[in-house]
Amino acid sequence: MWWRAAVVLALLLVSRAALAQAPDPAVLAAKSNEQLSDLAASPRSDPLLRRSAATALVTRLAEEGRFDEADAAGRQFARVVDPAAVRRTSVLRRRARIQLGSLVALAAAVGAALLSIVAARPSLPGAAQAVRRMAPAMIFFLVYAGGVGGFMASSYESGSAAPFLLFAGAMLPYLALLRTWSAVGSPHLAARSLRAVAAVAGALALGFLSVALVNPKYLEGFGL
């Protein structure tokens, strides 16, 4: 079976030669977008250099949030660019849209709550008592979510407690606001349903934003 060993050896030599010709990522990172585009477009460039330059360009544009330009570069260099960079552009675009939607949902929930509270100022003393009665349960829940959740996350090698702690810290004033809104808001079913939808949307938005703010790479496990 000497020929198998010969094939393996030949593949190993080719792989090492390809790796030796691969451009240093730091060199590509130092180049401007225009320079990367020129390298990717030049027929005189080494094929591996063209592929690396096109991939670096598409990736950089996507990470800067310039998704239309990243898509255009992906189409322009479709023959040489790494398909993973094109897929990465779609993922980052989806993440940016969800982040914008989260900000809008959170702002809408907080804004609606504040408007309702301002409109019902005479009822605020009673609302404050309702918040105080609920405070121990809120604090217990958030300490549990931040402490236990953070401990479990940090027990993994690449995990971090930071998203849980940030989420717990942000949820405390948010829950107080929601409880106040519930105390002064209309008791009708439609109004209660609206408050419930806003509360859930805002909580989900806070969770997403907490993870995105601490380390967006954690979102990759969710396809983002």
N, C-alpha and C positions, 0 to 999 in steps of 0.2 A: 504493500500500500504506500510505496514511496511517493506516488504522484499526489496523494492527499497532503502529505507533509509539504510537498513542493507548492501546492496551491495555497495552503495556509501561510507559508513563508512569503509567497508573492503578494498575497493580500495584506500581510503585515507591513511589507515594505512600501506598498502603495499607500496604505493608511498613514504611515509615518511621513512619507513624502508630502502627502496632502496637508497633514498637520504642520509640517515645517513651512509650507507655503502660505498658511493661513495668516492673514494680517492681524497684528496686535490690536485687540479691541480698544486699547487706550489711544492708539494712533487714529483710529476712526472716530473716536469720541472727541478728539481735538479738532476735527475738521468741521467746517460749516456745512449747512445743508446743500449749498450750491456745489461745494467740492465733492460731497458724497454723490450728488446727482451726476456730476461730470464723470466720476469714476465708474459709476454704474452704467452710464450710457456709452462710455468709450469702448470701441471694439478692440483697441490696442491694450486694454487692461487685461490682466490675468482673469480667467473665468471665476476663480474663487474670490478674487478681490472684487469683481463686479457683484457677485452674489452677496458678499459681506457688506459692501457699501450700500446696495439697494435695501438690504434687510435693516441695516442701521438707520437709514433715512426714514423708512416707513415706521420703524419702532419709535424713533425720536419724535416724529410728527404726531404720532398717536399719543405718546406720553405727555406731550405738550397740549393736548386737547384740540389739535388741528386735524380733525378727523377727515374732513373733505380733502385736504391736501394729502393726507396719508392714503386715502382711497385712490386719489389720482396717481400718486407715486406707485402704488401697488399695481395699478393697471398699466402704467407706463413701463414698468420693469417686471411685468408678469412672467417673463421667460426666465428671469434670473433670481428673483426675490424668493426668500424662504417663505413657503405658504403659512408657516406658523406666525410670521409677522403680520400677515393679512388677517388671520383669525384673531390675533391679539388686538388689532385695531377695532374689530367688531365688539370684542369683549369690553374694551375700555370705553367705547362709545355707549354701550349699554350701561356700564357702571356710571358714567357721567349723567345719563338720563335719569337713572334711579336716584342718584344723589340730588339732582335738581328737584325731582319729584318729592323726595324726602324733605328738602328744605321748604318747599311750597306747602306740603301737608302739615309740617310742624308749625310754620308761620300762620297757616289758616286756623289751626286748632287753638294756638295761643291767642291769636287776634280775636277770634270769636269769643273765647273765654273772657278776655279783658274787656271787650265791648259790653258783654252781658253783665259783668261785675260792675263796671262804671255806671251802667244804666240802672242798676239795682243798689245804689249806694246806701239807701236807708236800711237795707237788709243785711248789711255787712257784719254788724255785731253778732247776729245769729250764725252767720256763715263762719265767722272766726271760731265760735264755740264748736261747730261741727268739725272744723279742721283739727282743733285741739283734741277732740274725742278720738279722732281717727289717727292722730300722730303716732302713738305707740305701734299700731299695726303697720303703718307705712314704714317707720324706721326699722322695725323688725324685718319686714320683707326686703328692704333695700340692703340692710346689713347682711342678710342671708344671701341675696343675689350677688352682692359685691364680694363678700368674704368667701362664701363656699364656692360660688362659681369661679371667682378669681383663683382660689386655691386649686381647684380641679384643673383649670386651664394651665396654670403655671407648673403643674406636676408633669406636664408633657415637655419633652426636650425643647421644642420650638414654640411652646405656648407662652402666653403672657396674661397676667391678671389685669393689665391696664384697661382693656376695653370694658371689662365688668365693673371696675372701679369707677371709670368715667361715666358709664351708663347709670350706675347707682347714684352717683352724685348729681347727675342731671335730672334723674327721675324724681328726686325728692321735691324740689320746687315745682316740678311739673304736676306731680300728684296733688300737692297742696293747692295749686291753681285749679285743677280739675274738681277737687272736692268743694272748693269755694263756688265754682261755676254751678255744680250740681245743687248746692244749697240755695243759691239765689235764682236759678233758672226756672223756666216754666215746668210744671209737673205733667204737662200733656205728653202723650205717648210719642208723638212725632218729635217733640223737642228732646225728650230723653233719648230717643233713637239717634237723633242727630249728634247729641253729646257723646254717645257711646261710640259712634263711628269716628268722630273726630278724635276721641281719646285713644282709640286703638291705632288709628293712622299715625297720630303723633308719637305714640310709644314705639311703634315699629320704625318710624323715621329716626327717633333718637338712637335706637339700637344700631341701625345701619350707619348713621353718622358717627357714632362712637367708634365702631370698628374701622371705618374709612379714615377717621382722623388719627387713630393710633397707628395702624399699619394696614394700608390697603391690600397688602398681599394676603391677609387673612381671608379676604373675600374670594380668593381664587378657588377655595374649596366649594363655593356656591356657584361656580361658573362665572364669576365676575372678576 
